[in-house]
Amino acid sequence: MKVPLLDLKPQYQMLKNEIEPAVLELMANQTFVLGPTVQTFEMDIASYCHVNHAVGVSSGTDALICSLMALGIGPGDEVILPTFTFFATAGAVARIGAIPVFVDIDPETYNIDVNKMEEAITDQTRAIIPVHLYGQMAPMAEIMAVATKHELVVIEDACQSIGASQNGQFPGELGTTACLSFYPSKNLAGFGDGGMILCQEESVDRRCRHMRMHGEDQRYYHSMVGGNFRLDSLQALVLNIKLKHLDGWAAKRQEHAAIYDELLGSTVKTPVISEGNISVYNQYVIRSDRRDALQKYLGEKEIGAAIYYPVPLHLQKCFAYLDGQEGDCPVAEQACKEVLALPVFPDLTHEQIEYVASCIKDF
Ligand SMILES: Cc1ncc(COP(=O)(O)O)c(C=O)c1O
């Protein structure tokens, strides 16, 4: 039995009759960038995410860069983030000339270790980027308490966690901004790249919109240097059709995760969801001390399984100038050797999940 890590074709088949005429209408209208389609999507996503404002941008990476620029972070500023995340979290910081400061993670949730986060604060620290990894939120109440004490802004990297919650609160409700990605592997998957900045304050919304359009005040007059961080109308159109189904898809992911938990709980380490958290399982990640052999074995059984992430960011070659050493973040370094993501996309069948679990047990 073949079990891919992700298959979006069934999702498309289900929505084809709604998406195709809408795309044809957009083509007839020839409105491609921002415009009313993006505005409608921004309003709908703000409401879905329980925040006051949403700014459509070109990717999750650009949501991070645009947030950092809009909040006035720049060369020489230190920005604290977990070392165990997708590269873009740190790449965005480095791209604007700021200094990424890497912190170790909690061994159970893989999210930032809040105690180590506070120890990393210096006089140069301006911001914290907690990452809500795999679909589960980092401990926002504790993070906000530290940020408030030290007067730091908080940019939530919620690229993997749209719809996740923590004690009834959602990404973007507490942080200064939260960043979403609509890359096709995400729970809300576009037809290409796309992203969103969420925020509560009108002034932050305004600054993000300003940066999204090259820092333009009025046509061809610029008071600041921003970028082209605009979202395409086509993406907004498709994403807004899909948004209506997002809760149903998250429920499916949670159902699949519960089956894996039940079948695999005594064989491998299964995900730990903190009390008060509801995960949307962008990834279902197990741990094994024979991870590489297990991945190879699953590959032979035609099961897709992936490693998010094999190298912690403090040991990436491009950050050698920051002098990160093996042993600096031991929890993340160990996780990099042991984590393995299993297929968990909504359209998986129970038979496929049972097959994956039985292959892991046989191994
Ligand atoms: C944690 C995290 N941050 C940032 C990004 C960047 O998003 P994008 O690929 O849309 O630029 C991603 C997704 O790829 C991600 O998983």
PDBQT file of the ligand as one rigid body, heavy atoms in Angstrom, charges set to zero:
ROOT
HETATM    1  C1  LIG A 401       8.130  27.423  11.105  1.00  0.00    +0.000 C 
HETATM    2  C2  LIG A 401       8.148  28.051   9.759  1.00  0.00    +0.000 A 
HETATM    3  N1  LIG A 401       8.537  29.324   9.625  1.00  0.00    +0.000 NA
HETATM    4  C3  LIG A 401       8.545  29.945   8.443  1.00  0.00    +0.000 A 
HETATM    5  C4  LIG A 401       8.156  29.306   7.288  1.00  0.00    +0.000 A 
HETATM    6  C5  LIG A 401       8.269  30.033   5.995  1.00  0.00    +0.000 C 
HETATM    7  O1  LIG A 401       7.087  30.052   5.260  1.00  0.00    +0.000 OA
HETATM    8  P1  LIG A 401       7.135  30.161   3.653  1.00  0.00    +0.000 P 
HETATM    9  O2  LIG A 401       7.616  28.866   3.126  1.00  0.00    +0.000 OA
HETATM   10  O3  LIG A 401       5.711  30.445   3.295  1.00  0.00    +0.000 OA
HETATM   11  O4  LIG A 401       8.023  31.285   3.316  1.00  0.00    +0.000 OA
HETATM   12  C6  LIG A 401       7.721  27.971   7.363  1.00  0.00    +0.000 A 
HETATM   13  C7  LIG A 401       7.253  27.218   6.202  1.00  0.00    +0.000 C 
HETATM   14  O5  LIG A 401       7.833  26.881   5.254  1.00  0.00    +0.000 OA
HETATM   15  C8  LIG A 401       7.733  27.325   8.623  1.00  0.00    +0.000 A 
HETATM   16  O6  LIG A 401       7.378  26.050   8.737  1.00  0.00    +0.000 OA
ENDROOT
TORSDOF 0
